[in-house]
Amino acid sequence: MAGLSRRYRRLLLAYPRTYRRSRGEELLGALLDAALPGRDRPTAREAANLIRHGLRARLGRPASRSVVAWAVLSAVISGLFIAALATRAAWETARPMPRAGEARAMLAEILPGQEFAGIEDAPAMFVISGQPLSWDMADDLLLGDGGEYSLAGVGGSVVGTPAHPPQDSVELAQHNLRAHGWTVYPTMTRNVYDCAGPPCDPATIPKSTTILARRGDTKFWMEVNSGYTWDTTSMGAGFSRATPLAVYPFGLTGGILGAVVAFLMFGWASRRTEGRHPARVEVKVLLGVTLLFWWAPTLFAIPWMVRHHLDEPHPSWHPMWEWLGQPTFSLLFLIGCGSALLGLAAAATEPGPDREPLNTVASA
Amino acid sequence: MKDMREPTFLVLTALADRPRHGYGIVQEVRVLSGGRVRLLTGTLYTALDRLTAEGLVEHDREEVVDGRLRRYYRLTAEGLASLTAETARLRQLTTAAEARLRSVRLRSV
């Protein structure tokens, strides 16, 4: 029975400390009363039940049916953002971007005889408007140009008439990519513009053809815009890094930790502000503002990103933060962060002397 | 008034005649439901917290038996009124359903 009691006590850790202090012995007594003679460990059903209801008790407000939904919304969005931050940290494990010389050598393998101009070393793994992110760029990042923050690339373009006709360049590049161990993704061909109105012959509209390929942690892209004639064709190609493997464990771990911490903080603030806490209304409003400013960009971005990924082949997925609308909507995210911190600070203020107890039963 | 779920109805019913402690409520609910409803301890205490916060149940007394703390709960006047109202609602539904079933049986004879 001592072993069973010890195991029950361990499961009761799912309940908040104040609850355990006032109700722990009573709960333990009821659990031991209900246990069949000779049993020395809780059943899986009992354990799951205690964890589930212990977590519910952490939210306080026993009569509320909506507090669980608010807690889940808070935990999920916090977990997603922390996961995105963790994946950004994991990108630091990626190999440096290919240098200009390496890029030139690879391009010479893929399209022999074709000169590319403007190939330079990338200034950083991620850039905003071609520059590494710095405090000077904070305005751009926050005030509308956050979408410019993206993975850098090393590449160049053809100046003048390409060495081969457009279709030959595409076929030659595909052949050489495969010959040198690249995985070539389905080619995308689009009209450069739509029909301007009748009469319209789609065959006369210039086409843009994109080739995507991947070899190890290197991605390749090439775009051929075929003009009306060979000499009006433009062409560009370049390389960037694929998502490093560390992103996945970092993201998963960060997401779980973020969600757990957010749930616990939500529960702490919820328990503290139930009853007659002077800031109970302010805390609710700030929670609403936080969730609005965090969820709205996410709910906008996710369907957009899903469509984008379904429409085009991707050698590797876009970074996780882009799926959450970041940093395009980073200003909204920051406002949400400020609101969350204010809410927690308001919850931390001392309740008045006439504050109702945390739990009516607990204090009885 | 919010709809009362079956476990809540059974917990209130278990406390209708006299105060009971946690495990006593679990046993009584099992008897009342003919062995069909077996409340787990975590579920019971979440329900008791809610019913107490809603003012339907209150703490009665506590005692220690075999070194185990037992806290007793009893119905409040509001809890008794709520249970009475729910019982009347269920009786009305049961009566209506029985009348329909009786007519069906008569037709099939």
Interface residues (C-beta under 8 A of the other chain):
Chain A: R23 E25 E26 L27 L28 G29 A30 L31 L32 D33 A34 R45 E46 N49 L50 R52 H53 G54 R56 A57 R61 P62 A63 N359 T360 V361 A364
Chain B: H21 G22 Y23 V26 L40 T41 G42 T43 L44 Y45 T46 L48 D49 R50 T52 A53 E54 E58 H59 E62 R68 L69 R70 R71
